[in-house]
Amino acid sequence: MSDIDTLRMAAIIAVLSATSSKDDPAQAGRQLGEAWAQDHRRMSMGMSSLIHNRSSRSPWR
């Protein structure tokens, strides 16, 4: 691979990363959302509250 090819690939990647927006509406459903929404979903599924989950110790300590 020549230096020109490497620079060309770097330029393409730079343009693609600059044009991709972090506020992609297609990814909105994958975000956790606000704490109260997470807590509501957890309680609706019969899980412990978010505060209880955050304050509990990790089993890997």
N, CA, C and O atoms as a Tripos MOL2 file, in Angstrom:
@<TRIPOS>MOLECULE
protein
  244   243    61     0     0
PROTEIN
NO_CHARGES

@<TRIPOS>ATOM
      1 N           0.8400   -1.1760    0.0000 N.3       1 MET1
      2 CA          0.0000    0.0000    0.0000 C.3       1 MET1
      3 C           0.8920    1.2480    0.0000 C.2       1 MET1
      4 O           1.8490    1.3240    0.7700 O.2       1 MET1
      5 N           0.5920    2.1840   -0.8250 N.am      2 SER2
      6 CA          1.4150    3.3770   -0.9210 C.3       2 SER2
      7 C           0.9560    4.4370    0.0740 C.2       2 SER2
      8 O          -0.1020    4.3250    0.6940 O.2       2 SER2
      9 N           1.7720    5.4500    0.2030 N.am      3 ASP3
     10 CA          1.4350    6.5570    1.1060 C.3       3 ASP3
     11 C           0.1870    7.2940    0.6430 C.2       3 ASP3
     12 O          -0.5920    7.7870    1.4590 O.2       3 ASP3
     13 N           0.0020    7.3660   -0.6640 N.am      4 ILE4
     14 CA         -1.1730    8.0400   -1.2220 C.3       4 ILE4
     15 C          -2.4380    7.2820   -0.8160 C.2       4 ILE4
     16 O          -3.4310    7.8920   -0.4200 O.2       4 ILE4
     17 N          -2.3980    5.9610   -0.9150 N.am      5 ASP5
     18 CA         -3.5630    5.1480   -0.5320 C.3       5 ASP5
     19 C          -3.8750    5.2970    0.9530 C.2       5 ASP5
     20 O          -5.0400    5.3840    1.3420 O.2       5 ASP5
     21 N          -2.8450    5.3280    1.7730 N.am      6 THR6
     22 CA         -3.0460    5.4920    3.2090 C.3       6 THR6
     23 C          -3.6670    6.8440    3.5190 C.2       6 THR6
     24 O          -4.5890    6.9420    4.3280 O.2       6 THR6
     25 N          -3.1570    7.8870    2.8730 N.am      7 LEU7
     26 CA         -3.7210    9.2310    3.0780 C.3       7 LEU7
     27 C          -5.1530    9.3090    2.5690 C.2       7 LEU7
     28 O          -5.9880    9.9770    3.1790 O.2       7 LEU7
     29 N          -5.4490    8.6370    1.4610 N.am      8 ARG8
     30 CA         -6.8040    8.6360    0.9070 C.3       8 ARG8
     31 C          -7.7750    7.9680    1.8800 C.2       8 ARG8
     32 O          -8.8730    8.4720    2.1140 O.2       8 ARG8
     33 N          -7.3600    6.8260    2.4490 N.am      9 MET9
     34 CA         -8.2260    6.1400    3.4200 C.3       9 MET9
     35 C          -8.4140    6.9800    4.6780 C.2       9 MET9
     36 O          -9.5130    7.0330    5.2310 O.2       9 MET9
     37 N          -7.3600    7.6290    5.1260 N.am     10 ALA10
     38 CA         -7.4660    8.4890    6.3050 C.3      10 ALA10
     39 C          -8.4200    9.6500    6.0500 C.2      10 ALA10
     40 O          -9.1930   10.0220    6.9320 O.2      10 ALA10
     41 N          -8.3710   10.2170    4.8610 N.am     11 ALA11
     42 CA         -9.2610   11.3290    4.5180 C.3      11 ALA11
     43 C         -10.7130   10.8680    4.4590 C.2      11 ALA11
     44 O         -11.6100   11.5690    4.9270 O.2      11 ALA11
     45 N         -10.9420    9.7020    3.8920 N.am     12 ILE12
     46 CA        -12.3120    9.1740    3.8190 C.3      12 ILE12
     47 C         -12.8570    8.9200    5.2070 C.2      12 ILE12
     48 O         -14.0020    9.2670    5.4960 O.2      12 ILE12
     49 N         -12.0620    8.3230    6.0650 N.am     13 ILE13
     50 CA        -12.5090    8.0480    7.4340 C.3      13 ILE13
     51 C         -12.7630    9.3420    8.1850 C.2      13 ILE13
     52 O         -13.7230    9.4310    8.9500 O.2      13 ILE13
     53 N         -11.9170   10.3520    7.9800 N.am     14 ALA14
     54 CA        -12.1010   11.6360    8.6540 C.3      14 ALA14
     55 C         -13.4100   12.2960    8.2190 C.2      14 ALA14
     56 O         -14.1390   12.8420    9.0470 O.2      14 ALA14
     57 N         -13.7020   12.2440    6.9300 N.am     15 VAL15
     58 CA        -14.9490   12.8430    6.4320 C.3      15 VAL15
     59 C         -16.1610   12.0850    6.9740 C.2      15 VAL15
     60 O         -17.1390   12.6990    7.3990 O.2      15 VAL15
     61 N         -16.0980   10.7620    6.9610 N.am     16 LEU16
     62 CA        -17.2220    9.9720    7.4570 C.3      16 LEU16
     63 C         -17.4590   10.2030    8.9460 C.2      16 LEU16
     64 O         -18.6060   10.2960    9.3820 O.2      16 LEU16
     65 N         -16.3950   10.2940    9.7210 N.am     17 SER17
     66 CA        -16.5770   10.5040   11.1540 C.3      17 SER17
     67 C         -17.0650   11.9130   11.4530 C.2      17 SER17
     68 O         -17.7870   12.1170   12.4290 O.2      17 SER17
     69 N         -16.6890   12.8860   10.6370 N.am     18 ALA18
     70 CA        -17.1390   14.2600   10.8500 C.3      18 ALA18
     71 C         -18.6080   14.4300   10.4650 C.2      18 ALA18
     72 O         -19.3180   15.2380   11.0650 O.2      18 ALA18
     73 N         -19.0630   13.6740    9.4710 N.am     19 THR19
     74 CA        -20.4360   13.8370    9.0170 C.3      19 THR19
     75 C         -21.4270   12.9890    9.8060 C.2      19 THR19
     76 O         -22.6240   13.2760    9.7890 O.2      19 THR19
     77 N         -20.9630   11.9620   10.4920 N.am     20 SER20
     78 CA        -21.8950   11.1450   11.2650 C.3      20 SER20
     79 C         -22.2630   11.9080   12.5280 C.2      20 SER20
     80 O         -21.3900   12.3390   13.2810 O.2      20 SER20
     81 N         -23.5490   12.0690   12.7520 N.am     21 SER21
     82 CA        -23.9960   12.8280   13.9210 C.3      21 SER21
     83 C         -24.2020   11.8940   15.0940 C.2      21 SER21
     84 O         -24.6070   10.7430   14.9300 O.2      21 SER21
     85 N         -23.9200   12.4010   16.2630 N.am     22 LYS22
     86 CA        -24.0850   11.6050   17.4730 C.3      22 LYS22
     87 C         -25.5480   11.5530   17.9120 C.2      22 LYS22
     88 O         -25.9140   10.7040   18.7260 O.2      22 LYS22
     89 N         -26.3830   12.4400   17.3900 N.am     23 ASP23
     90 CA        -27.8000   12.4740   17.7300 C.3      23 ASP23
     91 C         -28.6140   11.7450   16.6720 C.2      23 ASP23
     92 O         -29.6020   12.2710   16.1610 O.2      23 ASP23
     93 N         -28.1960   10.5520   16.3560 N.am     24 ASP24
     94 CA        -28.8620    9.7640   15.3330 C.3      24 ASP24
     95 C         -30.2280    9.3240   15.8610 C.2      24 ASP24
     96 O         -30.2860    8.6120   16.8640 O.2      24 ASP24
     97 N         -31.3180    9.7240   15.2240 N.am     25 PRO25
     98 CA        -32.6390    9.3490   15.7240 C.3      25 PRO25
     99 C         -32.8930    7.8450   15.6850 C.2      25 PRO25
    100 O         -33.7560    7.3430   16.4060 O.2      25 PRO25
    101 N         -32.1510    7.1270   14.8520 N.am     26 ALA26
    102 CA        -32.3220    5.6790   14.7960 C.3      26 ALA26
    103 C         -31.7810    5.0090   16.0550 C.2      26 ALA26
    104 O         -32.1830    3.8920   16.3790 O.2      26 ALA26
    105 N         -30.8810    5.6700   16.7640 N.am     27 GLN27
    106 CA        -30.2850    5.1040   17.9690 C.3      27 GLN27
    107 C         -30.9960    5.5520   19.2360 C.2      27 GLN27
    108 O         -30.5750    5.1740   20.3300 O.2      27 GLN27
    109 N         -32.0490    6.3390   19.1310 N.am     28 ALA28
    110 CA        -32.7320    6.8800   20.3120 C.3      28 ALA28
    111 C         -33.3120    5.7710   21.1850 C.2      28 ALA28
    112 O         -33.3190    5.9000   22.4090 O.2      28 ALA28
    113 N         -33.7890    4.7070   20.5980 N.am     29 GLY29
    114 CA        -34.3640    3.6210   21.3700 C.3      29 GLY29
    115 C         -33.3520    2.7920   22.1180 C.2      29 GLY29
    116 O         -33.7180    2.0330   23.0160 O.2      29 GLY29
    117 N         -32.0940    2.9180   21.7730 N.am     30 ARG30
    118 CA        -31.0390    2.1540   22.4360 C.3      30 ARG30
    119 C         -30.4820    2.8650   23.6540 C.2      30 ARG30
    120 O         -29.7530    2.2600   24.4400 O.2      30 ARG30
    121 N         -30.8110    4.1390   23.8250 N.am     31 GLN31
    122 CA        -30.3190    4.8880   24.9760 C.3      31 GLN31
    123 C         -31.1600    4.5620   26.1980 C.2      31 GLN31
    124 O         -32.3450    4.2500   26.0840 O.2      31 GLN31
    125 N         -30.5340    4.6360   27.3710 N.am     32 LEU32
    126 CA        -31.2250    4.2430   28.5970 C.3      32 LEU32
    127 C         -32.3120    5.2310   29.0080 C.2      32 LEU32
    128 O         -33.3240    4.8290   29.5820 O.2      32 LEU32
    129 N         -32.1190    6.5050   28.7240 N.am     33 GLY33
    130 CA        -33.1030    7.4990   29.1050 C.3      33 GLY33
    131 C         -32.8320    8.0400   30.4970 C.2      33 GLY33
    132 O         -31.7990    7.7470   31.1000 O.2      33 GLY33
    133 N         -33.7550    8.8210   30.9950 N.am     34 GLU34
    134 CA        -33.6040    9.4600   32.3020 C.3      34 GLU34
    135 C         -33.7280    8.4290   33.4120 C.2      34 GLU34
    136 O         -34.2600    7.3380   33.2100 O.2      34 GLU34
    137 N         -33.2290    8.7900   34.5830 N.am     35 ALA35
    138 CA        -33.2170    7.8670   35.7170 C.3      35 ALA35
    139 C         -34.6330    7.4520   36.1130 C.2      35 ALA35
    140 O         -34.8700    6.2870   36.4330 O.2      35 ALA35
    141 N         -35.5810    8.4070   36.0920 N.am     36 TRP36
    142 CA        -36.9380    8.0490   36.5120 C.3      36 TRP36
    143 C         -37.5740    7.0650   35.5300 C.2      36 TRP36
    144 O         -38.3710    6.2150   35.9270 O.2      36 TRP36
    145 N         -37.2170    7.1820   34.2370 N.am     37 ALA37
    146 CA        -37.7580    6.2620   33.2380 C.3      37 ALA37
    147 C         -37.1580    4.8660   33.4210 C.2      37 ALA37
    148 O         -37.8620    3.8620   33.3100 O.2      37 ALA37
    149 N         -35.8560    4.8120   33.7010 N.am     38 GLN38
    150 CA        -35.2180    3.5250   33.9660 C.3      38 GLN38
    151 C         -35.8310    2.8730   35.1890 C.2      38 GLN38
    152 O         -36.1110    1.6740   35.1860 O.2      38 GLN38
    153 N         -36.0420    3.6720   36.2500 N.am     39 ASP39
    154 CA        -36.6110    3.1520   37.4850 C.3      39 ASP39
    155 C         -38.0280    2.6250   37.2420 C.2      39 ASP39
    156 O         -38.3940    1.5630   37.7470 O.2      39 ASP39
    157 N         -38.8110    3.3590   36.4780 N.am     40 HIS40
    158 CA        -40.1830    2.9410   36.1840 C.3      40 HIS40
    159 C         -40.1980    1.6210   35.4200 C.2      40 HIS40
    160 O         -40.9900    0.7320   35.7300 O.2      40 HIS40
    161 N         -39.3180    1.4920   34.4160 N.am     41 ARG41
    162 CA        -39.2580    0.2430   33.6600 C.3      41 ARG41
    163 C         -38.8220   -0.9160   34.5430 C.2      41 ARG41
    164 O         -39.3640   -2.0160   34.4390 O.2      41 ARG41
    165 N         -37.8400   -0.6740   35.4180 N.am     42 ARG42
    166 CA        -37.3630   -1.7380   36.3100 C.3      42 ARG42
    167 C         -38.4780   -2.1920   37.2490 C.2      42 ARG42
    168 O         -38.6830   -3.3910   37.4440 O.2      42 ARG42
    169 N         -39.1890   -1.2400   37.8220 N.am     43 MET43
    170 CA        -40.2500   -1.5910   38.7710 C.3      43 MET43
    171 C         -41.4090   -2.2900   38.0500 C.2      43 MET43
    172 O         -42.0340   -3.1890   38.6140 O.2      43 MET43
    173 N         -41.6950   -1.8890   36.8220 N.am     44 SER44
    174 CA        -42.7680   -2.5260   36.0610 C.3      44 SER44
    175 C         -42.4470   -3.9850   35.7410 C.2      44 SER44
    176 O         -43.3510   -4.8120   35.6200 O.2      44 SER44
    177 N         -41.1570   -4.2960   35.6030 N.am     45 MET45
    178 CA        -40.7440   -5.6650   35.3040 C.3      45 MET45
    179 C         -40.5280   -6.4890   36.5680 C.2      45 MET45
    180 O         -40.1240   -7.6490   36.4920 O.2      45 MET45
    181 N         -40.7950   -5.8930   37.7310 N.am     46 GLY46
    182 CA        -40.6520   -6.6280   38.9800 C.3      46 GLY46
    183 C         -39.2310   -6.6600   39.5110 C.2      46 GLY46
    184 O         -38.9170   -7.4480   40.4030 O.2      46 GLY46
    185 N         -38.3710   -5.8110   38.9710 N.am     47 MET47
    186 CA        -36.9850   -5.7660   39.4350 C.3      47 MET47
    187 C         -36.8670   -4.7450   40.5650 C.2      47 MET47
    188 O         -37.8000   -3.9880   40.8340 O.2      47 MET47
    189 N         -35.7120   -4.7360   41.2170 N.am     48 SER48
    190 CA        -35.4950   -3.7670   42.2910 C.3      48 SER48
    191 C         -35.3480   -2.3700   41.7060 C.2      48 SER48
    192 O         -35.0780   -2.2060   40.5160 O.2      48 SER48
    193 N         -35.5270   -1.3700   42.5540 N.am     49 SER49
    194 CA        -35.4610    0.0070   42.0700 C.3      49 SER49
    195 C         -34.0530    0.3470   41.6180 C.2      49 SER49
    196 O         -33.0920   -0.3430   41.9560 O.2      49 SER49
    197 N         -33.9480    1.4020   40.8620 N.am     50 LEU50
    198 CA        -32.6600    1.8240   40.3370 C.3      50 LEU50
    199 C         -31.7350    2.2670   41.4680 C.2      50 LEU50
    200 O         -30.5360    1.9910   41.4290 O.2      50 LEU50
    201 N         -32.2730    2.9400   42.4630 N.am     51 ILE51
    202 CA        -31.4560    3.3770   43.6010 C.3      51 ILE51
    203 C         -30.9010    2.1650   44.3360 C.2      51 ILE51
    204 O         -29.7310    2.1470   44.7170 O.2      51 ILE51
    205 N         -31.7300    1.1660   44.5330 N.am     52 HIS52
    206 CA        -31.2590   -0.0470   45.2080 C.3      52 HIS52
    207 C         -30.1880   -0.7440   44.3760 C.2      52 HIS52
    208 O         -29.1910   -1.2290   44.9110 O.2      52 HIS52
    209 N         -30.4030   -0.7880   43.0770 N.am     53 ASN53
    210 CA        -29.4380   -1.4370   42.1950 C.3      53 ASN53
    211 C         -28.1050   -0.6950   42.1840 C.2      53 ASN53
    212 O         -27.0470   -1.3240   42.1980 O.2      53 ASN53
    213 N         -28.1450    0.6300   42.1590 N.am     54 ARG54
    214 CA        -26.9070    1.4140   42.1300 C.3      54 ARG54
    215 C         -26.1620    1.3650   43.4550 C.2      54 ARG54
    216 O         -24.9360    1.4730   43.4810 O.2      54 ARG54
    217 N         -26.8890    1.2020   44.5560 N.am     55 SER55
    218 CA        -26.2360    1.2240   45.8590 C.3      55 SER55
    219 C         -25.7470   -0.1510   46.2940 C.2      55 SER55
    220 O         -24.9950   -0.2640   47.2620 O.2      55 SER55
    221 N         -26.1650   -1.1920   45.5890 N.am     56 SER56
    222 CA        -25.7320   -2.5320   45.9770 C.3      56 SER56
    223 C         -24.2880   -2.7550   45.5420 C.2      56 SER56
    224 O         -23.8050   -2.1390   44.5910 O.2      56 SER56
    225 N         -23.6210   -3.6350   46.2460 N.am     57 ARG57
    226 CA        -22.2260   -3.9180   45.9170 C.3      57 ARG57
    227 C         -22.1240   -4.7810   44.6680 C.2      57 ARG57
    228 O         -23.0080   -5.5830   44.3670 O.2      57 ARG57
    229 N         -21.0570   -4.5990   43.9720 N.am     58 SER58
    230 CA        -20.7980   -5.4010   42.7890 C.3      58 SER58
    231 C         -20.2290   -6.7580   43.2270 C.2      58 SER58
    232 O         -19.4210   -6.8090   44.1540 O.2      58 SER58
    233 N         -20.6340   -7.8460   42.5820 N.am     59 PRO59
    234 CA        -20.0930   -9.1510   42.9620 C.3      59 PRO59
    235 C         -18.6330   -9.3340   42.5820 C.2      59 PRO59
    236 O         -17.9990  -10.2990   43.0090 O.2      59 PRO59
    237 N         -18.0900   -8.4160   41.7820 N.am     60 TRP60
    238 CA        -16.7130   -8.5770   41.3150 C.3      60 TRP60
    239 C         -15.7100   -7.8110   42.1650 C.2      60 TRP60
    240 O         -14.5380   -7.7300   41.7970 O.2      60 TRP60
    241 N         -16.1290   -7.2550   43.2720 N.am     61 ARG61
    242 CA        -15.1740   -6.5270   44.1070 C.3      61 ARG61
    243 C         -14.3700   -7.4400   44.9590 C.2      61 ARG61
    244 O         -13.5190   -6.9830   45.7220 O.2      61 ARG61
@<TRIPOS>BOND
     1     1     2 1
     2     2     3 1
     3     3     4 2
     4     3     5 am
     5     5     6 1
     6     6     7 1
     7     7     8 2
     8     7     9 am
     9     9    10 1
    10    10    11 1
    11    11    12 2
    12    11    13 am
    13    13    14 1
    14    14    15 1
    15    15    16 2
    16    15    17 am
    17    17    18 1
    18    18    19 1
    19    19    20 2
    20    19    21 am
    21    21    22 1
    22    22    23 1
    23    23    24 2
    24    23    25 am
    25    25    26 1
    26    26    27 1
    27    27    28 2
    28    27    29 am
    29    29    30 1
    30    30    31 1
    31    31    32 2
    32    31    33 am
    33    33    34 1
    34    34    35 1
    35    35    36 2
    36    35    37 am
    37    37    38 1
    38    38    39 1
    39    39    40 2
    40    39    41 am
    41    41    42 1
    42    42    43 1
    43    43    44 2
    44    43    45 am
    45    45    46 1
    46    46    47 1
    47    47    48 2
    48    47    49 am
    49    49    50 1
    50    50    51 1
    51    51    52 2
    52    51    53 am
    53    53    54 1
    54    54    55 1
    55    55    56 2
    56    55    57 am
    57    57    58 1
    58    58    59 1
    59    59    60 2
    60    59    61 am
    61    61    62 1
    62    62    63 1
    63    63    64 2
    64    63    65 am
    65    65    66 1
    66    66    67 1
    67    67    68 2
    68    67    69 am
    69    69    70 1
    70    70    71 1
    71    71    72 2
    72    71    73 am
    73    73    74 1
    74    74    75 1
    75    75    76 2
    76    75    77 am
    77    77    78 1
    78    78    79 1
    79    79    80 2
    80    79    81 am
    81    81    82 1
    82    82    83 1
    83    83    84 2
    84    83    85 am
    85    85    86 1
    86    86    87 1
    87    87    88 2
    88    87    89 am
    89    89    90 1
    90    90    91 1
    91    91    92 2
    92    91    93 am
    93    93    94 1
    94    94    95 1
    95    95    96 2
    96    95    97 am
    97    97    98 1
    98    98    99 1
    99    99   100 2
   100    99   101 am
   101   101   102 1
   102   102   103 1
   103   103   104 2
   104   103   105 am
   105   105   106 1
   106   106   107 1
   107   107   108 2
   108   107   109 am
   109   109   110 1
   110   110   111 1
   111   111   112 2
   112   111   113 am
   113   113   114 1
   114   114   115 1
   115   115   116 2
   116   115   117 am
   117   117   118 1
   118   118   119 1
   119   119   120 2
   120   119   121 am
   121   121   122 1
   122   122   123 1
   123   123   124 2
   124   123   125 am
   125   125   126 1
   126   126   127 1
   127   127   128 2
   128   127   129 am
   129   129   130 1
   130   130   131 1
   131   131   132 2
   132   131   133 am
   133   133   134 1
   134   134   135 1
   135   135   136 2
   136   135   137 am
   137   137   138 1
   138   138   139 1
   139   139   140 2
   140   139   141 am
   141   141   142 1
   142   142   143 1
   143   143   144 2
   144   143   145 am
   145   145   146 1
   146   146   147 1
   147   147   148 2
   148   147   149 am
   149   149   150 1
   150   150   151 1
   151   151   152 2
   152   151   153 am
   153   153   154 1
   154   154   155 1
   155   155   156 2
   156   155   157 am
   157   157   158 1
   158   158   159 1
   159   159   160 2
   160   159   161 am
   161   161   162 1
   162   162   163 1
   163   163   164 2
   164   163   165 am
   165   165   166 1
   166   166   167 1
   167   167   168 2
   168   167   169 am
   169   169   170 1
   170   170   171 1
   171   171   172 2
   172   171   173 am
   173   173   174 1
   174   174   175 1
   175   175   176 2
   176   175   177 am
   177   177   178 1
   178   178   179 1
   179   179   180 2
   180   179   181 am
   181   181   182 1
   182   182   183 1
   183   183   184 2
   184   183   185 am
   185   185   186 1
   186   186   187 1
   187   187   188 2
   188   187   189 am
   189   189   190 1
   190   190   191 1
   191   191   192 2
   192   191   193 am
   193   193   194 1
   194   194   195 1
   195   195   196 2
   196   195   197 am
   197   197   198 1
   198   198   199 1
   199   199   200 2
   200   199   201 am
   201   201   202 1
   202   202   203 1
   203   203   204 2
   204   203   205 am
   205   205   206 1
   206   206   207 1
   207   207   208 2
   208   207   209 am
   209   209   210 1
   210   210   211 1
   211   211   212 2
   212   211   213 am
   213   213   214 1
   214   214   215 1
   215   215   216 2
   216   215   217 am
   217   217   218 1
   218   218   219 1
   219   219   220 2
   220   219   221 am
   221   221   222 1
   222   222   223 1
   223   223   224 2
   224   223   225 am
   225   225   226 1
   226   226   227 1
   227   227   228 2
   228   227   229 am
   229   229   230 1
   230   230   231 1
   231   231   232 2
   232   231   233 am
   233   233   234 1
   234   234   235 1
   235   235   236 2
   236   235   237 am
   237   237   238 1
   238   238   239 1
   239   239   240 2
   240   239   241 am
   241   241   242 1
   242   242   243 1
   243   243   244 2
@<TRIPOS>SUBSTRUCTURE
     1 MET1         2 RESIDUE 1 A MET
     2 SER2         6 RESIDUE 1 A SER
     3 ASP3        10 RESIDUE 1 A ASP
     4 ILE4        14 RESIDUE 1 A ILE
     5 ASP5        18 RESIDUE 1 A ASP
     6 THR6        22 RESIDUE 1 A THR
     7 LEU7        26 RESIDUE 1 A LEU
     8 ARG8        30 RESIDUE 1 A ARG
     9 MET9        34 RESIDUE 1 A MET
    10 ALA10       38 RESIDUE 1 A ALA
    11 ALA11       42 RESIDUE 1 A ALA
    12 ILE12       46 RESIDUE 1 A ILE
    13 ILE13       50 RESIDUE 1 A ILE
    14 ALA14       54 RESIDUE 1 A ALA
    15 VAL15       58 RESIDUE 1 A VAL
    16 LEU16       62 RESIDUE 1 A LEU
    17 SER17       66 RESIDUE 1 A SER
    18 ALA18       70 RESIDUE 1 A ALA
    19 THR19       74 RESIDUE 1 A THR
    20 SER20       78 RESIDUE 1 A SER
    21 SER21       82 RESIDUE 1 A SER
    22 LYS22       86 RESIDUE 1 A LYS
    23 ASP23       90 RESIDUE 1 A ASP
    24 ASP24       94 RESIDUE 1 A ASP
    25 PRO25       98 RESIDUE 1 A PRO
    26 ALA26      102 RESIDUE 1 A ALA
    27 GLN27      106 RESIDUE 1 A GLN
    28 ALA28      110 RESIDUE 1 A ALA
    29 GLY29      114 RESIDUE 1 A GLY
    30 ARG30      118 RESIDUE 1 A ARG
    31 GLN31      122 RESIDUE 1 A GLN
    32 LEU32      126 RESIDUE 1 A LEU
    33 GLY33      130 RESIDUE 1 A GLY
    34 GLU34      134 RESIDUE 1 A GLU
    35 ALA35      138 RESIDUE 1 A ALA
    36 TRP36      142 RESIDUE 1 A TRP
    37 ALA37      146 RESIDUE 1 A ALA
    38 GLN38      150 RESIDUE 1 A GLN
    39 ASP39      154 RESIDUE 1 A ASP
    40 HIS40      158 RESIDUE 1 A HIS
    41 ARG41      162 RESIDUE 1 A ARG
    42 ARG42      166 RESIDUE 1 A ARG
    43 MET43      170 RESIDUE 1 A MET
    44 SER44      174 RESIDUE 1 A SER
    45 MET45      178 RESIDUE 1 A MET
    46 GLY46      182 RESIDUE 1 A GLY
    47 MET47      186 RESIDUE 1 A MET
    48 SER48      190 RESIDUE 1 A SER
    49 SER49      194 RESIDUE 1 A SER
    50 LEU50      198 RESIDUE 1 A LEU
    51 ILE51      202 RESIDUE 1 A ILE
    52 HIS52      206 RESIDUE 1 A HIS
    53 ASN53      210 RESIDUE 1 A ASN
    54 ARG54      214 RESIDUE 1 A ARG
    55 SER55      218 RESIDUE 1 A SER
    56 SER56      222 RESIDUE 1 A SER
    57 ARG57      226 RESIDUE 1 A ARG
    58 SER58      230 RESIDUE 1 A SER
    59 PRO59      234 RESIDUE 1 A PRO
    60 TRP60      238 RESIDUE 1 A TRP
    61 ARG61      242 RESIDUE 1 A ARG
